[in-house]
Amino acid sequence: MAPRSRVWLITGCSSGFGLHLAQTAAARGDHVLATSRNPDKIKGFVDQQNIKLVRLDHNDELPKIKETINDIISAHGSVDIVVNNAAYVQTGTIEEASPDDTLRQFQANLFGPLNLYRAVLPHLRGQGHGTLVTIGSMAAWYPMASGNLYNASKAALRWAALGLADEVRGFGIRHCLVEPGFFRTGLLTPGANLAGTPPTTRLAEYDEINRVADGNFRLFDGKQLGDPVKGAAVIYEVVTGTGVAEGRALPEFLPLGSDATGEISKAARKTLEEVEEWQSVSVLTDFPQGQ
């Protein structure tokens, strides 16, 4: 008997990695539950074999997300791979961004993804297997003026997801954190996945920081180094152990793109250098050995 096709549940399928990963998995014979807050945005999937459109908003309250997941499982059967992909970028300095701006950023990029895992984990534990894929960012590794809320939300997601991986490993559930660099997705498109602080809340003292940051985002948009179609193919093969990942174990985390490997390596080296520079001072705080 031939093995059944894998079933993927992917959030944020209206654009970017969600869109391309759904198309890649379906084209390779797997079944995809492509989710969006507004499935009408992805009606083009209707004609593609193996893709079902599902409404799911990870920013809903947890009971609503659980209800949605239960309905999905009842209608479509078991899920094998869950991809937490939906996110957006909040720009503006921390002083200028309001508490509501901050909460929305962390809700979309941290609290919502964690609630999705809370909702789906009972099903995965019950079936004794499953794979979680968290789409993070290389931005988790460094600060960035006028983009620190996004970076901080991705840094928090990084450690929460890696911690979750340890907690669920004993249930036969695997996890991979993918940390992409800059890819030519819609993430930096103003008004879509890029939200800036309004002019009425901006402070003159930060004009230069905001001018540089806004200019960089405009410059990057559409000129990013990474090809999202190639990125989606690599993610698929790493998660399924096929193609370029044939015979290799699922990694704990995967930097995606040459800019990601470069920036993450640079940040890790800087951290080690600072630890080593101040180690002789740091150890002065210990009790004497044996006491």
N, C-alpha and C positions, 0 to 999 in steps of 0.2 A: 504494500500500500504506500503510495507517495505521501510524503509529509504535507500537512496542510500549510497553506500560506500564512505568513505572519500577519498579525493585525496591529496596525499603528494607530495611535491617537495623538494628533499633533495640534497644538494650539497656535493661534496667530497665522492662519493659512491664507490670509488675504494678500500677503506679499512676502518678499524676502525668503529667508531660509525655510519658513513654514511652507510657503508655496512650492519652492523647488524640491524640498525633501518629500513632500506629498507626491509630487509628480514622479520623482525618481523611484520611490518605493512602489508606486502603482505600476510604473513601466517595467519594473523587474519582477512583477508577478505577485507582490504582496497586496493586502487590502488596507485601505487607509480611511480612517474617520477624520476628515479634515474639518477642524473647528474654527469658528469665528464668532465674534459678537453679533455679526450681521452676515449670515450665510449668503444673502443676495449678492454680496461683493464677490463671491467666488462661484457664481452660477456657471462659469465657464468649465468648471470641473464636471458638470453633469454628464457631458459627452465622453468623459474619460473613464475607461473601464477601471474597476476596482476602487473607485473613490466615492465615498458617501459624505454629503455635507451635513454637518451637525452644528447646532447653535450651542456654544458654551462660552461664558464670560467668566474668566477666573477672578474677576474683581467683584463678583457676586458674594453675598454672605456664604459662609461655609455650609449651612444647611441647604441652601439652594444649589450649590455646587455638588454636594452629595446626592441630592435628588436628581440632578442632571446626569451624573455619572451612573447612578443606578438605572435610570431610564435608558442610557446608552448601552449598558451591559445587557439589560433585558431585551433590547431591540436587536443588538448586533452580536451578542455572545461575548466571549472572553477577549481581552486585550493583552497583547504581548509586549508592546513597546509604547511607552508614554514619553512624548517630547514636549517639554516646557520651553516654548519658544517666544511667546508674545511678550513684548516689552516696548518702551519708548524712551526717548532722551529728553530730560528736563534741563534746559540751559539757564544761565544766570548765576550770579554769585550767591553764596549761602546767605549773606545778609539781606540781599534783595528778594530772594525767594521767600514766599509766605509759608507759614506752617501748613496751609492746605496744599501748596505746591509740593512741599516735602512729603506729606502724607500720600498724595497721589502717586508720586514717583516710587516710593517704597511699596505702596499697595500693588502697583502694576508689576514691579520688577522683583519683589521679594514675597510679600504677604500672599498675593494671589497665587504664584507658583507653589508655595508651600501648602496652601489650602487645596490646590488640585491634587498634590501628592497625598494629603490627608484623606481626600475623598476616594482616591483610586487604590490606595494601599490595602484596604481590607479585601478587595477582590484579588489582588495579586498574591497576598498572603494565603488566601483561600485556595488558589490554584497551584501554589507552591513554586511559582516562577514568574519572571517578568523582568523588563529592563527599563530603567528610568534614564532619560537623557535630558540634562539641563543645559540650555544654551545661555552661557554666561558672556563674558567679554574680557579681552585683554585689559580693558579699563579698570578691572578689579585690582590691578597690580600697581597703580600709580595715581597720584592726584592730577587734576587738570582744571586750571582756573576757568570759572564759569561753566564747568561741567561736573563739579564735584558731587552733586546729588546723584547723578547717574552712576558715577564711578563708585560711590559709597554703596549704592543699592546693589550693584553687581558684586562688590566685595563681600557684602553681607550674604548675598545669595551663594557665593562661592563656598563659604565656610558652613553655612546651613546645609547645603546640598552634600558636601563631603561628609559632614557629620551624620546626615541621614543615611548615607551609603553604608557607614559602619553599623548603624542601628538595624538595617533591614537585610544585611548580607546573609544572616542565618536563616532567613525565610526563602532563600533561593532567588532573591531579587538583586539584580546587578544595577550599577549606576555608572554613568560616564558624564563628566562635566566637560563641555566643549567651550573653549574660550577663543572666539574668533577675533581677528584683527579687523581692519576696515574692508568691508565687502560692498560691492555695488548693489545694495538693497535699498529699500525705501526708508531705512532707519533715520537718515539725515534729511529727509524731505520735510521742509517747513509745513506745519499744519497737519501733517499726517502722523509721523512718529517722532517729530522734533517739536517740542513745546518750549517757547522762550518766555522769560518774564516780560510782562507788558511794559511799554515805555513809561506808563504812569507810576510804576513801582521802581524803576531803575534810578540809581543814585549817580550823580555827576562824578563822584569820587572813583567810580568803577568804569568810567567811560572808556578808558584805554583798554582795560581787560576785556570788556564786552565787545569792543570794536575788533580786537584781534580774534577773539573766540568766534564771533559771528562770521568774520571773514574766513576763518579757517574752515568752519562748517560749510560755507558756500563753496569754498575751493575744493573740499574733499568730495562733496556730493556729486556723484556721477563719474568721479575720477579715482575711486578707491582701487587699491591694488588687487583685491580679491574678486574672483569670479564666483558668484553664488551658485551657479550650476555645478561647477567643479567642486565647490565646497560641500554642496548637498550630496554629491556622489561619494566624496570621501567619508562624510558622516555616515552615510548608509553602509558603506563597506566596513568601516570600523565597528559599527554597532552589530552588524550581522556576521562579522568574521569572514568576509568574502573579498575578492579582488585584491587591493593593495594590503589588506589586513588578513589575508588567508593564513591560517595557522597561528595567529597572534591573539593573545588574551585581550579582553576589553580593558583599555587604559583607565586609570582613575580620573585623569583629565587629559584633554587633547587640545593643545594650542593649535589654532587653525589659521594658516597663512604665514608667510615669511615674516611679516611685520609683527605678528603675535609672538612667534618664537623669539624674535629679536628683542622686543620690548619686555617680555616676561623674563628672559634671561638677564637683561640689563637690570631689571628691578630686583631680581633675586641676588645678583652679585652685589648690588649696592647695599642691600640689607645685611648680607654676610660681612661686607667690609666695615659697616658701622658697628655691628656686634663685636667684631674682632678688635676694632679701634678702642672701644670702651669697656672691653671685658675686664681689664685689670681694675677698673674703677667699680664696675658692677659687682664683682665678687666681694668687695669690702663690706657689703651689707649682710653677709652670711654670719651666722654664729660660728665660732671656732669649731673645727671638726671634732666630733665626739661629744659635744655639749648639746 
